[in-house]
Amino acid sequence: MQLYSNDGTQSEIREIRFNEEEVMRYCQIIGVEYKGYVPELFCAKLWPEFTLFQEFINEKIYLKETKVYQTNKLVTCTNYKAELRKKEVLKIKNFIKYTYTFKINKDNNNCIYIEQIFIKVNQI
């Protein structure tokens, strides 16, 4: 008996730009000195802007794991290409495990790669 299924991969690409005032406020809230760079986890703010993530706007999901790989620092007032990808959806008994990746590139150079795993509990 199969206890899980995988629904496949989907992705969405958008042009993004970080607003300096928003980044400065974020740094102040988390207690980090603003040095002209965008903190890695500020990128989480962008996820709800993607249609691909809209299904979770009014849903209760749990963040289980985050992996961040940054090769180039992100700066404000610069255009980037961002890709949100639904990498994997596994249905396991009464849970659904979602794995998403988020990549930000500038001129075909990878700046940051974030992988997050979310869990949604199905109502029985």
N, C-alpha and C positions, 0 to 999 in steps of 0.2 A: 504494500500500500504506500503510495507516494504521500509524504507529509508536507511537501513544499512544492511551489511552482515559481518559475522565473518569468516575469512579464516583458523582459527585453529592455532595450536602450532607446532613449529619446534625448534630444538636445535642442538648445536654443542659444543663439548668438546675438549679442547686443553691443552697441557702442556705449561706453560709459565714461564718466568724467567725475572725479572727486571734487566736491566743493570745499574750499579751504576753510571757510567758517564752520561748516559742519564737522570737519575733521578736528579743528581746534577745540570745539565744544566737546566732542567725544573724548579727546585726550584729557581735557579738564575733568570730565566726569570719572574717567578711570584712573586719574591721578598720574598721568604720564606727561612728561614735558613734550610739547610739540616742537619737532625739529625739522619740519618741512616734509616729513614722510607720513604716509597713511599707515596706521597700525594694521597688522594682518587681519585681525578679527573684525575690523570695521567693515570688511567686505560682506559679512553676514547681513548687513543692512540692505544689501542689494538683492538678496534672494527673492523677497516678496515682489519685486518689480518684474520678475520673469513669469510669463504665463505658465511655464512648466511647474512652478512652485505654488501657483494659486490654489490648487486643490487643498492645501493645508492651512489656508488663511483662517478658517473657523474650526479647524480640527485640533484635537489634542494629540500632539506627538511628543516623543521624548528623544532628546539628543543623547545618543549612546557613546559616540566616539568622534573625535576630530583629529585629522592629520593635516599639518600645514607644511608646505615646502616652498620657501621663497628664494628665488635666485636673483631677482632684481627688485630693489625697493620701489614702491609705488609713490608717486608724487601727486599733489593736487594740480588742478588746472591743466591736465594733460589728458588727451583722448586715448582710451584703451579699447581693445576688443575683449569682451568677456563671454565665456561659454559656460552655461549651466547644463550639466548632463545628468539625466537620471540613469545611472549606471546599472542598477540592479534593483529588482523588487522580488523579494522572497516571501511567500506566504507559508508560515510555519505554524501549524495548529491554529491558535486564536491570536497570533501576532502577524504583523506585516513588517518586514525589515526593508527599509529604503536606503539605498546607497546613492549619494549624489556626489558629483565632482564639480568643482568650480575653478576654471582657469582664466587668468587674465594675462593677455599678451600685448606687447607693444612692438610694432614693426616685425612681426613674426618671431619675436623673442619672448619666451615664457618668463613672466615676472613672478607669478604665484600660482600654486596649485593647492586646492583645499579639497579634502575628501571628508564627508560627514556621513555618519550612519544614524538614521532615525528609526524609532520603533513606534508602531501604532498598535494599540490593543483593540482587537475587535470585540464588540459587545456580544455576549452569548445569549 
